[in-house]
Amino acid sequence: MGFALISLVLGLWSEHGTIIFISVALWGLTFGGAATLLQTALAQAAGKQGVDIVMPINTFLLCLLPGVLKGMDFVHPRSVK
């Protein structure tokens, strides 16, 4: 619910910097724990026999890290001296 509301706010008032910063912070709070919650729910649902099938999701999440870091570099480039 929070994610949908924040998406709507960003769509309607994306020209206001303060609203963008507040919305992104709230979006992180509402959506940021999704990966951990998904991993926990899948491991519990799989049981002891199937947990080894579920754990490769950690590898998937680690594969996302380079893209996140590159995106951060794109938004806020590091100065090379």
C-alpha positions, 0 to 999 in steps of 0.5 A: 500500500505504501509503495503504491501511494509513494509511486503515485506521489512521485508521479504527480509531484515529481518537480518538487525536490523535497517531495522527491527526497521524502518519497524516496526515503519512505519508499526505502522504508516500505520496500527495502526489506522485501528481499530479506522478507522474501528470503525468509519466507521462501526458506521457511516454506521450503523446509529443511529438504528444500532450503538448498534450492532457495538459497541461490536467491542470495547469489541473485541479490549479490549479482544486483550489487554491481548494478546498484553501485554503478547506478550510484556512480551515475547519480553521484559521480566520484571525482578522480584526482 
